Structure formats: structure tokens, C-alpha cells
Amino acid sequence: MSSTINDLDNLFKSYNYVISSKSNDKVRIYTLRYGMYHAAEIVLLDDNFDASKIKAEYSELGYATEIKKLKNADIEEYLFEGFFIKTPLGNELKNRYTQFVKKQLQNLPEGSEYKYIQSSFDLLFQDPQGVIVEQKNYNGVTDIPIVNKINSLLTETRGPIFIIIEAAAGFGKTCTANEVLNVFSTQENKKLPFFTELSRNREARVFKHILLNEIDEQFPSGIKQNIVIDQITKGRIPLIIDGFDELISKDSNKEEVESMLTTIIELLKGEAKIIITSRKTAIFNSNEFLSAIYDANNSFSMARFEIKEPTVENWLNSDRMELITSSDFPIEQISNPVLLSYLRNIPIDKLENYLNNSSDGSLIDKYVEYLLNREQLRQNIKLTNETQLRIFRKLMRLMTEFNITAESKDTIKELIKDYNLKILQSSLKEYISEERPSIEDLVETLSNHVFLDRKPSGNVGIINDFIFGLLVGENLINGKYQEYYPDYAKLIPLDFAKKSLQSFKIQGKKRKEQLWEIYNSSGFDYDAEFFFHLDFIFLKKFTRQYEHLFLSEFSFSDISFSGDCTFQMTNFSNVSFHNCYFDLKRFCECSFFNCSFYDCTYEFDNNKSFKDFGVFACTSNNDFLTTLIEMFEEGSDPVLVVTEELTEINVLSHFFGKGNLKPKATKISYIKSRLSNYSVKEVSKIISLLRNKEYLYFKDDVGFISKQGIGFYNQNRIQ
């Protein structure tokens, strides 16, 4: 009985109750004073105990009293419902989703409807022992939708589960997270998700502190952090973290990233359900991440979803598609979700007019013009479109200077006012006297501009990556960074620059060339991967030396890897090549992991070895791979002293930890280094064989052993 009483006392104390001195081994009395609300919970340990006098006594003192029989009540469930479900918190789920949908529609023509766009996605799901349960590509049309699949994993998986949703910018991570949030019903499943959308600000330093601060922001002051953390681990509060990558900048070090992952992994116990969304990043394929998962003291399932790029056909119906294709409009200039949302909802006659009168980049100009014109009417501001753009380009320069993506609304208002005072004062002359606002009111209006968005944390940031990147790029093209910051090339964070590339991807040729020229000739100290993206997006060809690249999830069509370009010590991972030409002289110590080659050709170079163009677990629809591999003679590799033949068991042994048989995800590069006494061609041959037998699965350059692979290894390994 004493352990029961201790557990009960500790449970109530965790909810800030005080144990009454009148409690004994037959009845426990817990009191709570929260503002004007006083409550007394009377829990009977002995069903025959008469608690009527105690109830009357506390009722007379003004306490709201409840009597519970320990045997007939789930006290923990009762407290959770009382503090979380049966409070305004329980009603905020639908509210949050409604507000999210409202935000999606606020930039679209009147009468628009919000629709979640289904895309294809990949899933890699492993059980708590690290065994791959499922690896599959879902097509987004006839297969189960991603939201339904995530929901089924959340409801059917016993024990803790870690769900990672990865995608490139604009592919639907935040939309998917909100759709998952929307499927929860607090009344039906008695769960209350905790949804937090991250952004970088000047105070953001340690992820654990950020998470605890988010708890304080979103839950009432009477609910302590430890209660929320406890309920997260018990599965009653599923945790959804949107924008995990927002906390990672070019200045982030390995220790900071490891700390973030450790904080999440520590929560994965009991029945915890944790979902994070992130841009596609090498973090989740890094040795640090794989080791953190493998070395964790707690066991949990892990599901990795990767949302593929939605196609234009996903967004636009057949009538609109036919209109675009018949006008010979370059479809790549509308392949952006923000612009596609607009084109899906404008009247079709207006779309036809845009296409018939299109000039270089005019569709984007029309969209921005639409937003700014509407803002003049919606908020009655007497600022021209160009003046509005000037104000927000200036705000972007300040955000760049501070390396932030969001700040408090007061700080945003302060920045708008202090750096645009003359412009704002001048605009007041355009109002008639009875409608003229004060400067403070005008600044307040601008802080609610369509270009800005209030994040769940309460901070304010740019509405989406498209507008964000547009403002960065225009500042560069207009020479504003250059004018105000002599060292501007060192000022602009890498992720800001990447957003500008994605935004200008759908711009016209002239503006693309202008931005390419600035990034190419101004001493930007970015990694080689950035310049690869720059050349690929804006030129569709490669003309420089690229070293130490890790290229993942690309799709190349009709690209010639020849001419003056060279690729050195570059890894291509899960890349598809369509009708591409490879001059092997251009490659030195490059590897291709889990790549697909369709209708590709090559020019061989007798001076090259398999190490220069090594293919591992790759596929092709013709004889591209077989003839290529045959051309590389064993003698083209350095002379190796091999004491025994490389076997499937040799390779599979690297998918287990030392001293035990717990499966371990392993990078192909690690296997290559561990088997360096064998030729890389032989290592490639065995890895491909294991993949074909479905003993190994691959995600990018990381291999996972299947259940069949484990069985094969256990049956054939040397004891």
C-alpha cells in the first residue's frame, strides 16, 4: 500500500497539488489553489471509508470537491483531462488548423479553396530493434496518402516512435504537419498534440531551452514543464516540431546539432510520439545521427518520410494545364507551390490573359503586384507597390545582418519604423484628415502585412520561403546589400542565399543571369554544393571544378557532364539521371550510391579506374552499368594483397555493432573504408548483389539490413 500511496502523492504533486495533513492510509486529500480556483480531490483507498464529512468541510471552505474511488478511476487520465483536454487547450487544435488554412488563403483571390496537395513519398520504417519493417515508394495517387500513413503509424505503433518528415523547400512539410495535427480529436482519443514551429532568432541558442520555452509559451503558467514532458513520454501529448532545420545555420557546429538530436532522443521513451519536419539535410544521414540512434539507451521505432516534389499536374486541372502547354509557356517558370496556388485559384480567363501577355518573369511580377495592390485596399495604406517592396527589402537586410528568420512583433515594428520614418511620414500626406493614422498605427498596420506571418511562438517572420528568397535576391540585384555592407558577401547566411536561388528558379532569364553573375563574381565563401546548385538552376550546365560535394535527391535530364567541368571526390546519392552523357575524364574519385541511370551514355577513358566512377547499389534501364563496370579492369585499381575472397557475410557483418547482433545503419563510404584491402569494384559487386536479394535497403548513401538479411547472416556467419 505504501508504494501505491507514494505513487499517488507524487502524481498529484506533479500537478502542483498539496497533500493535506488529514490524509491517511484510507483516504488521500489533495488541494490546489490556482488563481481564484480552489479544488480538493478526495481519493478513497478504502471503498468503505465515509468521506462525506471531509467533502462537506472543504466545500464550506470554498473548495470545489471531487471524491474518487481509487479502484474505479484512472486518476492519471482524470488529471490529464482536467488540466489539458477539458480546458481551452483542448479547443485550440481545430482553431490552430483553421488559422493555418486562413493564412494559406490570405494570399489568394477571394473565393479560393484550400486543398492539401498529395505528392508521392518514400518511407523507411524500422522497429525498436533497428530492423527494417518497410521500405516503399508511395505514388500519392492510388496508394495510401501520407497523412493517413503517418496517422496509422501513430495509432498502431506500440511504444515510442520518432517520425521524420523531410522535403525540399516548398514541397509541403508544414502543410503535412498541420494535416497530421488536424486528424487528432481530443474528445475521441484523449490526446493533445503540442505543435511548435521553429524559427531562428537572436535568443535561440540551445535546443532544449528553446523547447522548454515553447512549453512555457503555449501552456498556462499553472502547468509546469515537467508535467508536459512527462505526458509527452506517456504519449498523451504527441510532439510535432515543424522546421527543425531552421535552428541550423552555417555557424552551427557538430556539438549543437548533436545536442538537438540528443534532446529529442531522450524524450523517446514510454509511449512518446514525436514528429519533426525538416528540409532535406545531410544531418539525418550523418555518422553522428546514425550513432546517436544506435547508441541510444532507449529503444524506439523510427519512420522516415521523404516528400517528393509535387508536379504541376498535382496542382492544376486539365483545363489549366492545356492552356499553359498550348501557349508554349516555359513550365519551369511556374513550378513553385506559392505561384501554383495562385494560378490554381485565379479565374481561368485571367490566367489566359497572363499567358498571352507574358514577358520575361511576368507571372511572378503579376503575383507580387496582386498581393501589394490588394494590401493597399485591405489595409488602406497609401504606399505604392514599389515603396512597400522597399520597406520589406530593407527589413530583409536587417534580418540578414542579425542572422534571424523571425523576431518579436515589437522588434519588427521597431525596425520598420526606425529605418523608414521619412517614407512613412511622407505617406501620411496621402490620407484625408479624418482617415489619417498616426505613425504608430501605420507601423502596426505594416507589421500585419501580407509579407509577414506570426509564428506559433508569437514571433513574426516572412510569410514563406518564396517571398523570403525574392527579397534577398532583389536586394542583391538592386545593389542594396553592396551599398550598405562592404563585406556583404560574408554577411548573407548560406540558407538565405539558398532561398534566393529557389525563388529565382522561376524568374525570367535576365534576372537569373543577374543573380548568377553576382554570386559568381563577388567572393561569396559558400561551399561547392551551393555553386553547383547555382550553375544547375540558372545555367543547366557545369563549367567549373566541383570538389567534395554530396549531392542527394537530384534529377538530371538531358545534361552533359563534359567540357571544362571536373568533379573531384564527389558523392552522388539517390540521384536519377535521364538521357545524360558522362565524359569519364571529368570525374576523379567520385562515387554513385543508390542512383538510377535511364538512357545514359558515356565516353570511356583508359586512364580512369573504378575509384573515379564507382557505382554502388545503382540501377539502369539499359546496359550502361554492366558495360561501364566491365570496361574497368581489375588491374586499373592499385595492387592489393587479398588474403581471402570477399563474401556477402563479410559485407553484412558491418551492419551490426561490435559484440552484439543489433542491426546498425551503415554508410557505404564506411564499408568501403573498412574493406579497403579489397578492390572497390569487388565491394560494389557484393553490395549490388545484396541489394538485389533484398538483404540490404538503401536510403541515399546509407544501407539498412532487412529482416531477410539478418536471417541469412545468422544462418551463415562463423560462430
C-alpha positions in Angstrom: 0.0 0.0 0.0 2.8 2.4 0.8 4.2 2.3 -2.8 0.6 3.0 -4.1 0.3 6.0 -1.7 3.7 7.3 -2.8 2.9 7.0 -6.4 -0.4 8.7 -5.9 1.1 11.5 -3.9 3.9 12.0 -6.5 1.3 12.1 -9.3 -0.7 14.9 -7.6 2.4 16.8 -6.6 3.5 16.8 -10.2 0.3 18.7 -11.0 1.1 21.2 -8.2 -1.4 19.8 -5.6 -0.6 19.9 -1.9 -1.1 16.9 0.2 -3.4 17.6 3.1 -2.2 16.7 6.6 -5.6 14.9 7.1 -4.6 12.3 4.6 -4.1 8.7 5.8 -3.9 5.2 4.5 -7.7 5.1 3.9 -8.1 8.4 2.1 -5.8 10.9 0.4 -6.8 14.6 0.2 -5.1 16.9 -2.3 -5.7 20.6 -2.6 -4.9 23.1 -5.3 -5.1 26.8 -5.4 -4.8 28.3 -8.8 -5.9 32.0 -9.0 -9.5 32.2 -7.8 -10.0 28.5 -8.3 -9.6 26.2 -5.3 -10.0 22.5 -5.6 -9.9 19.5 -3.3 -9.5 16.0 -4.7 -10.5 13.2 -2.3 -9.3 9.8 -3.3 -10.6 6.7 -1.4 -8.1 4.0 -0.8 -10.7 2.1 1.2 -14.1 1.9 -0.6 -15.8 1.6 2.8 -14.4 4.9 4.1 -17.1 7.6 4.6 -15.6 10.8 3.2 -18.8 12.9 3.4 -17.6 14.9 6.4 -14.3 15.7 4.6 -16.2 16.7 1.5 -18.5 19.0 3.5 -15.6 20.6 5.4 -13.7 21.5 2.2 -16.9 22.6 0.4 -17.6 25.1 3.3 -14.1 26.5 2.9 -14.8 27.3 -0.8 -13.1 24.3 -2.5 -14.6 22.5 -5.5 -14.5 18.9 -4.2 -14.5 15.6 -6.0 -14.5 12.1 -4.5 -12.8 9.3 -6.4 -12.5 5.6 -5.6 -9.0 4.5 -6.5 -10.2 1.1 -7.8 -12.8 2.6 -10.1 -10.9 5.5 -11.6 -7.9 6.1 -13.7 -6.6 9.0 -11.7 -3.9 9.9 -14.1 -6.3 10.0 -17.0 -8.7 12.1 -14.9 -6.0 14.7 -14.1 -4.8 14.9 -17.7 -8.3 15.5 -18.9 -8.9 18.1 -16.2 -5.7 20.0 -16.9 -5.5 19.6 -20.7 -8.5 18.2 -22.5 -11.3 19.9 -20.7 -9.8 23.3 -21.0 -9.4 25.9 -23.7 -6.2 24.0 -24.7 -8.4 21.2 -26.0 -10.3 23.6 -28.3 -7.2 25.1 -29.8 -6.4 22.2 -32.1 -9.2 23.0 -34.6 -8.6 26.7 -34.0 -4.9 26.3 -34.9 -5.7 24.4 -38.1 -8.4 26.9 -39.0 -5.9 29.7 -38.6 -3.4 27.9 -40.7 -5.9 27.4 -43.6 -6.8 31.1 -43.3 -3.2 32.0 -43.7 -2.9 29.8 -46.8 -5.9 31.6 -48.3 -5.0 35.2 -47.4 -2.6 35.5 -50.4 -5.1 34.0 -52.9 -8.1 35.5 -54.7 -11.4 35.8 -53.0 -13.4 32.6 -53.1 -10.3 30.4 -53.2 -10.4 27.0 -51.5 -7.6 25.4 -49.6 -6.6 22.0 -50.7 -3.8 19.8 -49.4 -1.7 18.7 -52.4 -0.9 15.0 -52.4 2.6 14.1 -53.5 4.5 10.9 -53.8 6.7 10.0 -50.9 9.3 7.4 -49.7 9.0 5.6 -46.4 11.7 3.8 -44.4 10.3 2.3 -41.2 12.3 0.4 -38.7 11.3 -1.3 -35.4 12.8 -0.6 -32.0 15.5 -3.3 -32.7 16.6 -1.4 -35.8 15.2 -3.9 -38.2 13.7 -2.5 -41.4 10.0 -3.3 -41.4 9.1 -1.4 -44.6 10.8 0.5 -47.4 8.5 1.6 -50.1 7.7 4.4 -52.5 4.1 5.6 -52.4 2.8 7.3 -55.5 0.4 9.8 -53.9 -2.4 8.8 -56.3 -3.6 5.2 -55.8 -1.5 4.5 -52.7 -2.4 5.5 -49.1 -1.9 9.3 -48.7 1.0 10.4 -46.5 -1.2 11.8 -43.7 -3.2 8.6 -43.4 0.1 6.6 -43.3 1.5 8.8 -40.6 -1.7 8.6 -38.6 -1.8 4.8 -38.8 1.8 4.6 -37.5 0.9 6.9 -34.6 -2.1 4.9 -33.6 -0.8 1.4 -34.3 2.8 1.5 -33.2 3.3 0.3 -29.6 5.9 2.1 -27.6 7.7 5.3 -28.7 8.1 6.3 -32.3 10.2 9.0 -34.0 8.8 10.3 -37.3 10.9 12.4 -39.5 9.3 14.3 -42.5 11.9 15.6 -44.9 11.4 17.6 -48.1 12.9 20.4 -50.1 11.6 23.9 -49.5 8.0 24.3 -50.6 7.3 20.6 -51.0 4.7 20.6 -48.2 6.4 19.8 -44.9 4.4 22.4 -42.9 1.2 21.6 -44.7 1.7 17.9 -43.9 2.4 18.7 -40.3 -0.8 20.7 -40.0 -2.8 18.0 -41.7 -1.5 15.5 -39.2 -2.4 17.9 -36.4 -5.9 18.2 -37.8 -6.6 14.4 -37.6 -6.3 14.5 -33.8 -9.6 14.6 -31.9 -9.1 15.4 -28.2 -12.5 14.0 -27.4 -12.1 10.7 -29.3 -8.5 9.8 -28.5 -7.9 11.9 -25.4 -4.6 13.2 -26.8 -3.5 16.8 -27.0 -0.7 17.4 -29.6 1.9 20.1 -28.8 2.7 21.8 -32.1 5.7 24.1 -32.3 7.0 25.9 -35.4 10.7 26.9 -35.0 12.4 29.9 -36.4 15.8 31.4 -35.8 16.0 34.4 -33.6 18.7 36.2 -31.6 17.9 34.3 -28.4 17.9 30.9 -29.9 21.0 29.0 -28.7 20.3 25.7 -27.0 17.5 23.5 -28.5 16.5 22.1 -25.1 16.0 25.6 -23.8 14.0 26.5 -26.9 11.7 23.5 -26.4 11.1 24.4 -22.7 10.5 28.0 -23.6 7.9 26.8 -26.2 6.2 24.8 -23.5 6.0 27.9 -21.3 4.6 30.0 -24.2 1.9 27.6 -25.2 0.7 26.1 -21.8 -0.8 28.1 -18.9 1.5 29.2 -16.1 -0.1 26.7 -13.7 1.2 23.8 -15.8 4.8 23.1 -15.1 7.3 22.0 -17.8 7.9 18.6 -16.1 4.1 17.8 -16.4 4.2 18.4 -20.1 7.5 16.5 -20.6 6.0 13.6 -18.5 2.9 13.5 -20.6 4.9 13.6 -23.9 6.8 10.5 -22.8 3.4 8.8 -21.9 2.0 9.5 -25.3 -0.8 11.8 -24.2 0.9 14.8 -25.8 2.3 14.0 -29.2 5.0 16.4 -30.0 5.1 18.0 -33.5 8.2 20.1 -34.3 7.9 22.0 -37.6 11.1 23.4 -39.1 13.8 21.6 -37.2 16.3 22.8 -39.8 15.5 26.4 -39.0 17.8 26.2 -36.0 20.7 25.2 -38.1 22.8 27.8 -39.8 26.2 27.9 -41.4 27.6 28.7 -37.9 26.1 25.7 -36.3 28.7 23.2 -35.1 28.5 19.5 -34.8 28.0 19.7 -31.0 24.9 21.9 -31.4 23.3 19.5 -33.8 24.2 16.5 -31.6 22.6 18.3 -28.7 19.4 18.9 -30.6 19.2 15.2 -31.5 20.0 14.1 -28.0 17.2 16.2 -26.6 14.7 14.5 -28.8 16.0 11.0 -28.3 15.9 11.5 -24.5 12.1 12.0 -24.9 11.6 8.9 -26.9 10.5 6.5 -24.1 7.3 5.1 -22.8 4.7 5.8 -25.4 6.1 9.0 -26.8 5.1 10.1 -30.3 7.4 12.7 -31.8 7.2 14.2 -35.3 9.8 16.6 -36.7 9.8 18.2 -40.2 13.0 19.4 -41.8 14.4 20.4 -45.1 16.3 17.7 -46.8 19.6 17.7 -45.0 22.7 15.5 -44.6 22.2 15.6 -40.9 19.9 12.5 -40.9 22.4 10.5 -42.9 25.4 11.6 -40.8 27.5 9.3 -38.7 26.6 11.4 -35.7 22.8 10.8 -36.3 23.2 7.1 -37.1 25.4 6.6 -34.0 23.0 8.6 -31.8 20.1 6.4 -32.8 22.2 3.2 -32.4 23.7 4.2 -29.1 20.5 5.4 -27.5 19.8 3.7 -24.2 16.1 3.8 -25.0 14.5 1.7 -27.8 12.0 3.3 -30.3 10.6 2.8 -33.7 11.6 5.3 -36.4 9.8 6.2 -39.6 11.5 8.5 -42.2 9.2 10.1 -44.8 10.5 12.0 -47.7 8.1 14.0 -49.7 8.9 14.2 -53.4 8.5 17.3 -55.5 4.8 17.9 -56.4 4.3 18.1 -60.1 2.5 20.9 -61.9 -0.2 18.3 -62.7 -0.8 17.8 -59.0 -1.8 21.5 -58.7 -3.5 22.4 -61.9 -6.5 20.7 -63.5 -6.5 19.5 -67.2 -8.1 22.8 -68.5 -5.4 24.9 -67.0 -2.6 22.6 -68.0 -3.9 22.5 -71.6 -3.9 26.3 -71.6 -0.3 26.5 -70.4 1.1 23.9 -72.7 -0.8 25.3 -75.7 0.7 28.7 -75.1 4.2 27.2 -75.1 4.9 28.9 -71.8 8.1 27.6 -70.1 6.6 25.4 -67.4 9.6 25.7 -65.1 8.7 29.3 -64.6 5.6 28.3 -62.6 7.0 25.3 -60.8 6.7 26.8 -57.4 4.0 25.9 -54.9 3.3 29.6 -53.9 2.8 30.6 -57.5 0.9 27.4 -58.4 -1.6 28.0 -55.5 -2.3 31.4 -57.1 -2.6 30.1 -60.6 -4.9 27.3 -59.4 -7.4 29.8 -58.0 -7.4 32.8 -60.3 -10.2 32.9 -62.9 -9.2 31.0 -66.0 -9.7 34.0 -68.2 -7.2 35.9 -66.2 -4.7 33.1 -66.5 -5.2 33.1 -70.2 -4.6 36.9 -70.3 -1.4 36.5 -68.3 -0.1 33.8 -70.7 -1.0 35.8 -73.8 0.7 38.9 -72.5 3.6 37.3 -70.7 7.1 38.7 -70.8 10.2 37.6 -69.0 9.1 36.7 -65.5 5.8 38.5 -65.8 3.8 35.8 -64.0 5.8 36.3 -60.8 5.5 40.1 -61.2 1.8 39.7 -61.6 1.5 37.7 -58.5 3.6 40.1 -56.4 1.6 43.0 -57.9 -1.6 41.3 -57.0 -0.5 40.9 -53.3 0.7 44.5 -53.0 -2.4 46.0 -54.7 -4.7 44.1 -52.5 -2.7 45.2 -49.5 -3.4 48.8 -50.3 -7.1 48.1 -50.4 -7.2 45.6 -47.5 -5.3 47.8 -45.0 -6.0 51.2 -46.6 -2.3 52.0 -46.9 -1.1 54.9 -49.1 2.1 53.3 -50.1 2.9 52.4 -53.7 3.9 48.8 -54.6 7.5 49.8 -55.0 7.5 51.6 -51.7 6.1 48.6 -49.9 8.8 46.5 -51.5 11.5 49.0 -50.4 10.3 48.7 -46.8 10.4 44.9 -46.8 13.6 44.6 -48.7 15.1 46.9 -46.0 13.6 44.7 -43.3 15.2 41.6 -45.0 18.6 43.4 -45.0 18.3 43.9 -41.2 17.2 40.3 -40.7 20.3 39.3 -42.7 22.5 41.5 -40.6 21.2 39.8 -37.4 21.0 36.4 -38.9 17.4 35.9 -37.9 14.3 34.5 -39.6 11.8 35.8 -37.0 11.6 38.2 -34.2 9.1 39.6 -31.7 6.4 41.7 -33.2 7.6 44.7 -31.2 11.1 44.3 -32.6 9.8 44.0 -36.2 7.7 47.2 -35.6 10.7 49.0 -34.3 12.8 48.0 -37.3 10.1 49.1 -39.7 9.7 52.5 -38.0 13.3 53.4 -37.3 14.5 52.6 -40.8 11.6 54.0 -42.8 10.5 57.1 -40.8 10.7 59.6 -43.7 8.9 57.3 -46.1 6.1 56.7 -43.6 5.8 60.4 -42.7 5.5 61.3 -46.3 2.8 58.7 -47.0 0.6 60.3 -44.2 0.1 63.3 -46.5 -1.9 61.0 -48.9 -4.7 60.4 -46.4 -7.7 62.6 -46.0 -7.5 64.2 -42.5 -10.3 62.1 -40.9 -8.7 58.8 -42.1 -5.1 59.8 -41.4 -3.4 57.3 -38.9 -0.6 58.0 -36.5 2.9 56.8 -37.3 2.4 54.1 -34.6 -0.9 53.0 -36.2 0.7 52.8 -39.6 3.6 50.8 -38.3 1.2 48.4 -36.6 -0.6 48.0 -39.9 2.6 47.2 -41.7 3.5 44.6 -39.1 0.4 42.8 -40.2 1.4 43.0 -43.9 0.8 40.1 -46.3 4.6 39.6 -46.5 4.7 38.8 -42.8 3.4 36.0 -40.7 3.0 35.4 -37.0 4.6 32.2 -35.9 3.1 29.9 -33.2 5.8 31.1 -30.8 4.4 34.6 -31.2 7.4 35.8 -33.2 6.9 37.4 -36.6 8.8 36.3 -39.8 8.5 36.4 -43.6 5.3 34.6 -44.8 7.1 31.9 -46.9 10.4 31.0 -48.5 9.4 32.3 -51.9 8.9 35.9 -50.6 12.0 35.5 -48.3 14.2 34.4 -51.3 12.7 37.1 -53.5 13.6 39.9 -51.1 17.2 38.5 -50.7 17.7 38.3 -54.4 16.2 41.7 -55.2 18.4 43.3 -52.6 21.4 41.8 -54.4 20.2 42.7 -57.9 19.4 46.2 -56.8 22.8 46.6 -55.2 21.4 47.3 -51.7 23.5 44.8 -49.8 26.5 46.1 -51.7 25.6 49.7 -50.8 25.2 49.3 -47.1 27.5 46.4 -46.3 31.1 46.5 -47.7 31.6 42.8 -46.6 28.1 41.8 -47.8 29.5 38.5 -49.3 30.4 37.4 -45.8 27.2 38.7 -44.3 24.5 36.7 -46.1 23.9 33.4 -44.4 24.1 30.3 -46.6 20.4 29.3 -46.1 19.3 32.9 -47.0 21.3 32.6 -50.3 19.8 29.2 -51.0 16.3 30.6 -50.6 17.1 33.2 -53.2 18.2 30.5 -55.6 14.9 28.6 -55.2 12.8 31.8 -55.5 14.7 33.0 -58.6 14.5 29.5 -60.1 11.2 30.5 -61.7 12.3 34.0 -62.7 13.0 35.1 -66.3 16.3 34.6 -68.0 17.6 38.2 -67.5 17.1 38.2 -63.7 18.5 34.7 -63.4 21.7 35.9 -65.2 22.0 38.9 -63.0 21.8 36.9 -59.8 24.1 34.2 -61.1 26.7 36.9 -62.0 26.6 38.4 -58.5 27.0 35.1 -56.7 29.7 34.0 -59.2 31.9 37.0 -59.0 31.7 38.6 -55.6 33.8 36.4 -53.3 31.0 34.5 -51.6 32.6 31.9 -49.3 30.0 29.2 -49.7 30.6 25.6 -50.1 31.0 23.9 -53.5 27.5 22.5 -53.3 26.0 26.0 -53.3 27.8 26.8 -56.6 26.7 23.5 -58.0 23.1 24.5 -57.3 23.7 27.9 -58.7 25.0 26.5 -62.0 22.4 23.8 -62.3 19.4 26.0 -61.5 20.5 29.0 -63.6 22.6 27.6 -66.4 21.7 23.9 -66.6 25.3 23.2 -67.3 28.6 22.8 -65.4 31.7 24.7 -66.2 33.9 24.8 -63.0 35.7 22.5 -60.7 33.5 20.9 -58.0 35.1 19.2 -55.1 33.9 17.3 -52.0 30.2 17.5 -53.0 27.5 15.4 -51.5 24.6 15.5 -54.0 21.4 13.9 -52.9 17.8 13.6 -54.4 18.6 15.3 -57.7 17.0 14.5 -61.0 19.1 15.4 -64.1 17.6 15.3 -67.6 19.5 15.9 -70.8 22.6 17.1 -69.0 26.1 16.6 -70.4 28.8 16.1 -67.8 31.6 17.2 -70.2 33.6 20.2 -71.4 35.5 22.2 -68.8 33.9 20.9 -65.6 35.5 18.5 -63.3 34.1 16.6 -60.3 36.6 15.5 -57.7 35.8 13.4 -54.5 32.1 13.9 -55.1 29.4 11.6 -53.9 26.1 11.3 -55.8 23.4 9.7 -53.6 19.9 8.6 -54.7 20.2 10.7 -57.9 18.4 9.9 -61.1 20.0 10.6 -64.5 17.8 10.7 -67.6 19.4 10.8 -71.0 22.7 12.2 -69.6 26.2 12.0 -71.1 29.3 11.3 -69.0 32.8 12.1 -70.1 34.7 10.0 -67.6 37.8 12.3 -67.9 35.7 14.8 -65.9 35.5 12.5 -62.8 38.1 11.8 -60.2 37.5 9.7 -57.1 33.7 10.0 -57.4 31.1 7.6 -56.1 27.4 7.0 -57.1 25.3 5.5 -54.3 21.8 4.1 -54.9 21.5 6.1 -58.2 19.4 5.4 -61.3 20.6 5.8 -64.9 18.0 6.0 -67.7 19.1 6.0 -71.3 22.5 7.3 -70.4 25.8 7.1 -72.3 29.4 7.6 -71.5 32.8 8.2 -73.1 35.4 5.9 -71.5 38.9 6.9 -70.5 41.6 4.2 -70.2 43.4 6.3 -67.6 40.5 6.1 -65.2 39.8 3.4 -62.6 36.6 2.2 -60.9 37.6 4.5 -58.0 37.0 7.5 -60.2 33.5 6.5 -61.2 32.4 3.9 -58.6 28.8 2.8 -58.7 27.3 1.1 -55.6 23.8 -0.3 -55.4 22.8 1.5 -58.6 20.4 0.6 -61.4 20.0 1.3 -65.1 17.4 0.6 -67.8 20.0 -0.5 -70.3 23.5 -1.9 -70.4 25.0 1.4 -69.1 26.2 -0.1 -65.8 27.2 -3.5 -67.0 29.4 -2.3 -69.9 30.8 0.5 -67.8 31.9 -1.9 -65.0 33.3 -4.3 -67.5 35.5 -1.6 -69.0 37.2 -1.0 -65.7 39.7 -3.9 -65.4 40.7 -5.2 -62.0 44.2 -4.1 -62.9 43.1 -0.4 -63.0 42.9 -0.5 -59.2 46.2 -0.4 -57.2 47.7 -3.8 -56.4 46.0 -5.2 -53.3 47.1 -8.1 -51.2 43.9 -10.0 -50.6 44.2 -13.0 -48.2 40.6 -14.3 -48.7 37.7 -13.8 -51.1 35.2 -11.1 -50.2 31.8 -12.7 -49.3 28.3 -11.5 -48.6 28.8 -12.3 -44.9 31.9 -10.1 -44.8 29.9 -7.1 -46.0 26.8 -7.9 -43.9 28.9 -8.1 -40.8 29.4 -4.3 -41.0 25.7 -3.8 -40.4 25.9 -4.9 -36.7 27.5 -3.3 -33.7 30.6 -4.8 -32.1 29.9 -7.6 -29.7 26.2 -7.9 -30.4 23.7 -8.6 -33.2 21.7 -5.4 -33.0 21.3 -4.1 -36.6 23.1 -0.8 -37.4 22.5 1.5 -40.3 25.8 2.0 -42.1 27.1 4.4 -44.7 28.5 2.8 -47.9 31.6 5.0 -47.6 32.2 3.5 -44.2 32.0 -0.1 -45.6 34.4 1.0 -48.4 36.9 2.2 -45.9 36.6 -0.9 -43.7 37.1 -3.1 -46.7 40.0 -1.1 -48.2 42.1 -4.3 -48.7 39.6 -5.4 -51.4 39.1 -3.6 -54.7 36.2 -1.2 -54.7 34.9 -2.9 -57.8 34.5 -6.1 -55.8 32.9 -4.3 -52.9 30.4 -2.7 -55.3 29.6 -6.1 -56.8 28.8 -7.7 -53.4 26.7 -4.7 -52.3 24.7 -4.7 -55.5 24.1 -8.5 -55.1 22.9 -8.0 -51.5 20.6 -5.2 -52.7 19.1 -7.4 -55.5 18.4 -10.1 -52.9 16.7 -7.5 -50.7 19.1 -8.3 -47.9 20.0 -4.6 -47.9 17.9 -1.5 -48.4 19.3 1.9 -49.1 18.3 5.5 -48.4 20.7 7.9 -50.1 24.2 6.6 -49.2 23.0 4.7 -46.0 22.4 1.0 -46.0 19.9 -0.9 -43.8 19.8 -4.6 -43.3 16.5 -6.3 -43.8 14.8 -9.0 -41.8 15.8 -11.5 -44.5 19.3 -10.2 -44.4 19.6 -10.7 -40.7 18.3 -14.3 -41.1 20.8 -15.0 -43.8 23.6 -13.6 -41.8 22.7 -15.5 -38.6 22.5 -18.8 -40.6 25.8 -18.4 -42.3 28.1 -16.3 -40.1 31.1 -18.0 -38.5 30.4 -18.5 -34.8 
